[in-house]
Amino acid sequence: MTTTSTATTATVQEIEQAEAAWLVALVEGEKALIPLMLEDSRVVHGPVGKVDDRETWAHFHVTHRRSVAAKATELNITVRGNTATTTCFHEMHTVLDQNLPPFPMQETVTKVWEETAEGWRLAHMHLGRRFPPV
């Protein structure tokens, strides 16, 4: 992991925990994803840069590309005040068709996290899919 800010160790650990919770939520589904997102958060995804609110994106994720496993590599964290920007690579094993085994899918992901009274919450996410996986 690379950190490009003067954030305290505790703050960086909190953001790492938010990132880890995100990976778990990707597998658990809508009810786990939505609470990790701010009410007005947006997700940019898809081949044409579709922009969805949290409920629409979470529902899309579960119904169109349900992940059965997820991991992240090359996490970079930049913190400025109560805002953190993270970049990493996600690798998920995703069910695209119930009749086929899960497909490995990779994405380059940028997330903007905001510190709240409940902890770090996702304000914005931009996904760039990589096909085929590298």
N, CA, C and O of each residue as an XYZ file, in Angstrom:
536
protein
N       0.840     -1.172      0.000
C       0.000      0.000      0.000
C       0.883      1.232      0.000
O       1.944      1.253      0.625
N       0.439      2.245     -0.699
C       1.121      3.531     -0.727
C       0.182      4.584     -0.185
O      -0.992      4.629     -0.553
N       0.701      5.438      0.697
C      -0.085      6.552      1.207
C       0.623      7.835      0.816
O       1.804      8.008      1.118
N      -0.084      8.736      0.147
C       0.523      9.972     -0.322
C      -0.088     11.168      0.381
O      -0.581     12.100     -0.256
N      -0.047     11.128      1.701
C      -0.580     12.231      2.481
C       0.069     12.206      3.853
O       0.892     11.339      4.146
N      -0.298     13.140      4.671
C       0.240     13.191      6.033
C      -0.786     12.668      7.039
O      -0.751     13.060      8.205
N      -1.668     11.818      6.626
C      -2.702     11.261      7.506
C      -2.060     10.444      8.616
O      -0.991      9.857      8.443
N      -2.730     10.421      9.751
C      -2.244      9.610     10.859
C      -2.384      8.134     10.521
O      -3.166      7.746      9.653
N      -1.618      7.333     11.218
C      -1.700      5.884     11.035
C      -3.115      5.386     11.319
O      -3.622      4.516     10.611
N      -3.748      5.932     12.347
C      -5.113      5.510     12.697
C      -6.084      5.826     11.563
O      -6.947      5.008     11.244
N      -5.954      6.995     10.956
C      -6.838      7.365      9.842
C      -6.639      6.427      8.665
O      -7.611      5.965      8.068
N      -5.394      6.142      8.329
C      -5.108      5.224      7.217
C      -5.696      3.851      7.517
O      -6.263      3.215      6.628
N      -5.568      3.390      8.749
C      -6.137      2.087      9.115
C      -7.654      2.091      9.000
O      -8.239      1.096      8.570
N      -8.305      3.192      9.376
C      -9.758      3.293      9.240
C     -10.172      3.203      7.769
O     -11.165      2.553      7.444
N      -9.425      3.841      6.896
C      -9.736      3.798      5.459
C      -9.481      2.398      4.913
O     -10.255      1.901      4.095
N      -8.409      1.764      5.357
C      -8.163      0.376      4.950
C      -9.314     -0.522      5.395
O      -9.718     -1.424      4.661
N      -9.842     -0.280      6.592
C     -10.984     -1.059      7.085
C     -12.232     -0.799      6.236
O     -12.999     -1.722      5.964
N     -12.434      0.453      5.819
C     -13.572      0.771      4.943
C     -13.425      0.041      3.612
O     -14.401     -0.488      3.081
N     -12.202      0.013      3.071
C     -11.953     -0.709      1.817
C     -12.224     -2.205      1.992
O     -12.822     -2.832      1.118
N     -11.791     -2.771      3.104
C     -12.026     -4.200      3.368
C     -13.518     -4.480      3.515
O     -14.013     -5.490      3.015
N     -14.235     -3.589      4.199
C     -15.685     -3.754      4.345
C     -16.371     -3.690      2.987
O     -17.353     -4.394      2.751
N     -15.861     -2.850      2.095
C     -16.424     -2.726      0.754
C     -16.318     -4.054      0.005
O     -17.271     -4.478     -0.649
N     -15.157     -4.713      0.101
C     -14.971     -5.995     -0.586
C     -15.942     -7.044     -0.058
O     -16.505     -7.815     -0.834
N     -16.139     -7.076      1.243
C     -17.103     -8.014      1.838
C     -18.499     -7.696      1.328
O     -19.253     -8.601      0.973
N     -18.847     -6.412      1.289
C     -20.185     -5.996      0.851
C     -20.429     -6.337     -0.616
O     -21.560     -6.641     -0.994
N     -19.383     -6.292     -1.452
C     -19.553     -6.664     -2.859
C     -20.091     -8.083     -2.989
O     -20.865     -8.379     -3.900
N     -19.683     -8.950     -2.087
C     -20.133    -10.344     -2.106
C     -21.477    -10.488     -1.390
O     -22.334    -11.259     -1.822
N     -21.660     -9.746     -0.298
C     -22.894     -9.874      0.481
C     -24.099     -9.270     -0.226
O     -25.211     -9.780     -0.086
N     -23.903     -8.190     -0.986
C     -24.996     -7.655     -1.773
C     -25.514     -6.291     -1.358
O     -24.900     -5.576     -0.565
N     -26.672     -5.954     -1.925
C     -27.292     -4.631     -1.785
C     -27.395     -4.138     -0.356
O     -27.008     -3.009     -0.055
N     -27.913     -4.974      0.521
C     -28.140     -4.546      1.905
C     -26.834     -4.246      2.636
O     -26.842     -3.515      3.626
N     -25.727     -4.789      2.172
C     -24.419     -4.507      2.769
C     -23.749     -3.306      2.092
O     -23.031     -2.552      2.749
N     -23.973     -3.123      0.802
C     -23.331     -2.030      0.061
C     -23.903     -0.658      0.419
O     -23.150      0.279      0.685
N     -25.222     -0.539      0.426
C     -25.876      0.766      0.586
C     -25.470      1.484      1.872
O     -25.227      2.690      1.818
N     -25.380      0.814      3.030
C     -24.987      1.533      4.240
C     -23.553      2.075      4.215
O     -23.214      2.961      5.000
N     -22.717      1.553      3.326
C     -21.339      2.043      3.221
C     -21.230      3.272      2.318
O     -20.151      3.846      2.167
N     -22.355      3.672      1.722
C     -22.372      4.779      0.772
C     -23.148      5.961      1.340
O     -24.142      5.778      2.043
N     -22.692      7.167      1.035
C     -23.451      8.358      1.402
C     -24.747      8.394      0.604
O     -24.818      7.846     -0.496
N     -25.758      9.028      1.149
C     -27.069      9.089      0.504
C     -26.994      9.664     -0.909
O     -27.733      9.224     -1.790
N     -26.112     10.640     -1.139
C     -26.010     11.277     -2.459
C     -24.815     10.785     -3.269
O     -24.388     11.458     -4.207
N     -24.268      9.615     -2.918
C     -23.105      9.110     -3.647
C     -23.481      8.705     -5.068
O     -24.639      8.416     -5.371
N     -22.470      8.694     -5.925
C     -22.654      8.318     -7.327
C     -21.576      7.314     -7.720
O     -20.466      7.332     -7.188
N     -21.922      6.440     -8.659
C     -20.997      5.458     -9.200
C     -20.976      5.602    -10.712
O     -22.023      5.583    -11.359
N     -19.778      5.748    -11.277
C     -19.586      5.813    -12.721
C     -19.061      4.444    -13.148
O     -18.029      3.990    -12.655
N     -19.773      3.790    -14.064
C     -19.400      2.418    -14.439
C     -19.869      2.119    -15.860
O     -20.554      2.916    -16.500
N     -19.476      0.949    -16.317
C     -19.914      0.475    -17.625
C     -19.063      1.019    -18.753
O     -18.279      1.948    -18.561
N     -19.218      0.444    -19.917
C     -18.381      0.843    -21.057
C     -18.638      2.261    -21.555
O     -17.807      2.821    -22.270
N     -19.776      2.850    -21.189
C     -20.070      4.210    -21.666
C     -20.124      5.215    -20.519
O     -20.597      6.336    -20.705
N     -19.643      4.826    -19.331
C     -19.620      5.754    -18.206
C     -20.983      6.083    -17.647
O     -21.284      7.249    -17.391
N     -21.813      5.075    -17.453
C     -23.134      5.270    -16.866
C     -22.975      5.798    -15.438
O     -22.080      5.356    -14.717
N     -23.823      6.729    -15.021
C     -23.779      7.300    -13.672
C     -25.045      6.887    -12.928
O     -26.159      7.184    -13.361
N     -24.858      6.194    -11.793
C     -25.993      5.724    -10.999
C     -25.887      6.222     -9.563
O     -24.796      6.472     -9.052
N     -27.056      6.360     -8.921
C     -27.081      6.634     -7.485
C     -26.806      5.324     -6.764
O     -26.684      4.274     -7.395
N     -26.708      5.386     -5.447
C     -26.286      4.201     -4.696
C     -27.263      3.035     -4.813
O     -26.832      1.894     -4.979
N     -28.565      3.293     -4.731
C     -29.535      2.205     -4.794
C     -29.546      1.545     -6.172
O     -29.575      0.319     -6.283
N     -29.521      2.373     -7.220
C     -29.543      1.841     -8.583
C     -28.302      1.013     -8.860
O     -28.392     -0.076     -9.427
N     -27.127      1.531     -8.455
C     -25.891      0.796     -8.708
C     -25.851     -0.500     -7.894
O     -25.499     -1.551     -8.429
N     -26.203     -0.436     -6.619
C     -26.161     -1.634     -5.779
C     -27.084     -2.717     -6.341
O     -26.724     -3.894     -6.365
N     -28.269     -2.316     -6.790
C     -29.202     -3.273     -7.388
C     -28.629     -3.843     -8.688
O     -28.725     -5.046     -8.933
N     -28.039     -2.989     -9.513
C     -27.403     -3.431    -10.751
C     -26.314     -4.449    -10.445
O     -26.241     -5.506    -11.072
N     -25.465     -4.116     -9.471
C     -24.350     -5.006     -9.129
C     -24.853     -6.403     -8.752
O     -24.293     -7.407     -9.192
N     -25.886     -6.461     -7.956
C     -26.396     -7.746     -7.479
C     -27.131     -8.510     -8.582
O     -27.006     -9.731     -8.672
N     -27.883     -7.815     -9.411
C     -28.706     -8.508    -10.410
C     -27.987     -8.780    -11.728
O     -28.375     -9.698    -12.451
N     -26.948     -8.009    -12.063
C     -26.279     -8.184    -13.349
C     -24.882     -8.771    -13.261
O     -24.368     -9.292    -14.251
N     -24.259     -8.695    -12.093
C     -22.894     -9.195    -11.987
C     -22.568     -9.529    -10.548
O     -21.651     -8.963     -9.952
N     -23.323    -10.446    -10.007
C     -23.171    -10.832     -8.597
C     -21.787    -11.434     -8.354
O     -21.393    -12.403     -9.002
N     -21.065    -10.843     -7.415
C     -19.721    -11.325     -7.069
C     -19.818    -12.422     -6.016
O     -20.589    -12.313     -5.062
N     -19.037    -13.471     -6.195
C     -18.973    -14.531     -5.196
C     -17.641    -14.489     -4.450
O     -17.468    -15.190     -3.453
N     -16.706    -13.679     -4.923
C     -15.420    -13.458     -4.255
C     -14.873    -12.132     -4.758
O     -15.092    -11.758     -5.910
N     -14.151    -11.413     -3.878
C     -13.565    -10.132     -4.278
C     -12.291     -9.886     -3.489
O     -12.206    -10.198     -2.301
N     -11.300     -9.319     -4.173
C     -10.076     -8.915     -3.484
C      -9.558     -7.646     -4.151
O      -9.933     -7.318     -5.277
N      -8.692     -6.942     -3.434
C      -8.102     -5.715     -3.966
C      -6.592     -5.801     -3.848
O      -6.056     -6.392     -2.910
N      -5.917     -5.199     -4.817
C      -4.460     -5.112     -4.783
C      -4.048     -3.689     -5.115
O      -4.835     -2.903     -5.644
N      -2.808     -3.374     -4.797
C      -2.200     -2.085     -5.115
C      -3.020     -0.893     -4.621
O      -3.255      0.067     -5.355
N      -3.448     -0.978     -3.364
C      -4.228      0.098     -2.763
C      -3.343      1.314     -2.515
O      -2.280      1.202     -1.903
N      -3.786      2.479     -2.993
C      -3.141      3.760     -2.747
C      -4.153      4.659     -2.069
O      -5.311      4.724     -2.482
N      -3.718      5.354     -1.026
C      -4.608      6.210     -0.253
C      -4.028      7.619     -0.182
O      -2.855      7.805      0.143
N      -4.861      8.602     -0.490
C      -4.508     10.006     -0.309
C      -5.572     10.633      0.573
O      -6.763     10.525      0.281
N      -5.157     11.284      1.644
C      -6.099     11.884      2.587
C      -5.857     13.390      2.640
O      -4.724     13.852      2.778
N      -6.944     14.136      2.527
C      -6.922     15.587      2.697
C      -8.109     15.945      3.580
O      -9.254     15.941      3.129
N      -7.826     16.254      4.840
C      -8.909     16.575      5.769
C      -9.798     15.373      6.003
O      -9.328     14.296      6.369
N     -11.102     15.570      5.787
C     -12.044     14.463      6.014
C     -12.431     13.762      4.712
O     -13.462     13.094      4.637
N     -11.581     13.925      3.680
C     -11.803     13.272      2.390
C     -10.595     12.396      2.061
O      -9.447     12.819      2.202
N     -10.874     11.178      1.625
C      -9.811     10.268      1.202
C     -10.114      9.792     -0.213
O     -11.259      9.488     -0.549
N      -9.085      9.732     -1.023
C      -9.197      9.161     -2.366
C      -8.356      7.899     -2.391
O      -7.188      7.905     -2.002
N      -8.971      6.809     -2.859
C      -8.244      5.553     -2.965
C      -8.279      5.074     -4.410
O      -9.251      5.291     -5.133
N      -7.206      4.426     -4.807
C      -7.178      3.743     -6.091
C      -6.654      2.331     -5.835
O      -5.797      2.118     -4.977
N      -7.180      1.380     -6.588
C      -6.729     -0.001     -6.458
C      -7.248     -0.794     -7.652
O      -7.951     -0.273     -8.518
N      -6.886     -2.045     -7.666
C      -7.419     -2.988     -8.635
C      -8.315     -3.953     -7.877
O      -7.904     -4.530     -6.871
N      -9.536     -4.128     -8.357
C     -10.439     -5.134     -7.792
C     -10.403     -6.348     -8.706
O     -10.406     -6.219     -9.930
N     -10.368     -7.503     -8.111
C     -10.591     -8.732     -8.871
C     -11.739     -9.448     -8.206
O     -11.707     -9.749     -7.013
N     -12.756     -9.716     -9.005
C     -13.939    -10.386     -8.495
C     -14.200    -11.628     -9.333
O     -13.871    -11.681    -10.518
N     -14.783    -12.600     -8.708
C     -15.298    -13.747     -9.443
C     -16.798    -13.522     -9.477
O     -17.473    -13.508     -8.447
N     -17.298    -13.347    -10.689
C     -18.636    -12.811    -10.898
C     -19.510    -13.790    -11.670
O     -19.077    -14.400    -12.648
N     -20.743    -13.924    -11.211
C     -21.716    -14.762    -11.905
C     -22.389    -13.894    -12.971
O     -23.166    -12.994    -12.653
N     -22.083    -14.176    -14.222
C     -22.707    -13.460    -15.332
C     -23.859    -14.266    -15.915
O     -24.780    -13.712    -16.515
N     -23.796    -15.585    -15.730
C     -24.825    -16.501    -16.221
C     -24.900    -17.651    -15.228
O     -23.882    -18.273    -14.924
N     -26.082    -17.937    -14.723
C     -26.249    -18.980    -13.705
C     -25.803    -20.351    -14.190
O     -25.546    -21.237    -13.376
N     -25.706    -20.540    -15.511
C     -25.326    -21.840    -16.066
C     -23.819    -21.979    -16.258
O     -23.348    -23.029    -16.695
N     -23.061    -20.936    -15.938
C     -21.612    -20.953    -16.137
C     -20.904    -20.713    -14.807
O     -21.472    -20.110    -13.897
N     -19.651    -21.192    -14.696
C     -18.906    -20.901    -13.461
C     -18.612    -19.398    -13.362
O     -18.641    -18.696    -14.372
N     -18.330    -18.903    -12.151
C     -18.016    -17.479    -11.994
C     -16.842    -17.064    -12.884
O     -15.863    -17.792    -13.042
N     -16.978    -15.882    -13.451
C     -16.003    -15.329    -14.389
C     -15.088    -14.362    -13.646
O     -15.579    -13.483    -12.938
N     -13.743    -14.505    -13.789
C     -12.863    -13.525    -13.142
C     -12.954    -12.182    -13.873
O     -12.803    -12.112    -15.093
N     -13.198    -11.138    -13.116
C     -13.352     -9.801    -13.685
C     -12.442     -8.855    -12.909
O     -12.375     -8.917    -11.682
N     -11.747     -7.987    -13.624
C     -10.894     -7.004    -12.969
C     -11.366     -5.600    -13.299
O     -11.863     -5.331    -14.393
N     -11.197     -4.698    -12.313
C     -11.538     -3.301    -12.506
C     -10.459     -2.442    -11.864
O      -9.917     -2.781    -10.812
N     -10.160     -1.338    -12.507
C      -9.381     -0.294    -11.879
C     -10.403      0.598    -11.207
O     -11.353      1.045    -11.849
N     -10.220      0.867     -9.912
C     -11.255      1.543     -9.138
C     -10.675      2.775     -8.439
O      -9.615      2.715     -7.816
N     -11.387      3.877     -8.559
C     -11.096      5.077     -7.775
C     -12.306      5.339     -6.902
O     -13.436      5.396     -7.387
N     -12.062      5.499     -5.597
C     -13.142      5.793     -4.655
C     -12.817      7.085     -3.913
O     -11.659      7.358     -3.595
N     -13.853      7.872     -3.642
C     -13.734      9.043     -2.791
C     -14.541      8.742     -1.538
O     -15.748      8.510     -1.606
N     -13.864      8.746     -0.393
C     -14.474      8.464      0.899
C     -14.586      9.764      1.696
O     -13.697     10.612      1.636
N     -15.675      9.914      2.438
C     -15.857     11.060      3.334
C     -15.967     10.533      4.759
O     -16.656      9.545      5.015
N     -15.286     11.196      5.676
C     -15.369     10.813      7.070
C     -16.676     11.342      7.656
O     -16.990     12.525      7.519
N     -17.434     10.463      8.308
C     -18.706     10.839      8.929
C     -18.682     10.368     10.380
O     -17.738      9.704     10.809
N     -19.706     10.710     11.119
C     -19.816     10.246     12.510
C     -19.898      8.719     12.581
O     -19.519      8.126     13.591
N     -20.388      8.080     11.517
C     -20.517      6.615     11.470
C     -19.264      5.945     10.910
O     -19.208      4.718     10.829
N     -18.270      6.724     10.526
C     -17.058      6.181      9.910
C     -16.927      6.679      8.479
O     -17.661      7.575      8.062
N     -16.007      6.108      7.734
C     -15.768      6.518      6.349
C     -16.853      5.939      5.450
O     -17.146      4.745      5.511
N     -17.451      6.793      4.613
C     -18.520      6.377      3.702
C     -18.170      6.800      2.286
O     -17.538      7.832      2.063
N     -18.595      5.977      1.334
C     -18.293      6.227     -0.068
C     -19.109      7.398     -0.602
O     -20.337      7.403     -0.513
N     -18.420      8.384     -1.154
C     -19.076      9.539     -1.768
C     -19.159      9.376     -3.285
O     -20.132      9.803     -3.906
N     -18.132      8.756     -3.880
C     -18.080      8.624     -5.330
C     -17.170      7.448     -5.672
O     -16.176      7.200     -4.990
N     -17.522      6.725     -6.739
C     -16.678      5.628     -7.215
C     -16.697      5.620     -8.737
O     -17.740      5.810     -9.362
N     -15.532      5.399     -9.314
C     -15.397      5.300    -10.765
C     -14.732      3.963    -11.062
O     -13.637      3.679    -10.576
N     -15.406      3.144    -11.864
C     -14.926      1.806    -12.198
C     -14.506      1.753    -13.657
O     -15.241      2.199    -14.537
N     -13.332      1.210    -13.910
C     -12.877      0.971    -15.279
C     -12.599     -0.522    -15.433
O     -11.591     -1.023    -14.936
N     -13.481     -1.220    -16.111
C     -13.375     -2.662    -16.256
C     -12.222     -3.026    -17.186
O     -11.913     -2.311    -18.139
N     -11.596     -4.163    -16.878
C     -10.498     -4.669    -17.702
C     -10.887     -6.047    -18.220
O     -10.960     -7.000    -17.444
N     -11.135     -6.163    -19.506
C     -11.433     -7.460    -20.121
C     -10.381     -7.713    -21.177
O     -10.066     -6.779    -21.914
N      -9.820     -8.879    -21.312
C      -9.891     -9.942    -20.320
C      -9.008     -9.590    -19.121
O      -8.183     -8.679    -19.195
N      -9.186    -10.314    -18.022
C      -8.336    -10.032    -16.852
C      -6.860    -10.134    -17.215
O      -6.459    -10.950    -18.044
N      -6.075     -9.297    -16.582
C      -4.623     -9.265    -16.848
C      -3.925    -10.184    -15.873
O      -2.702    -10.313    -15.913
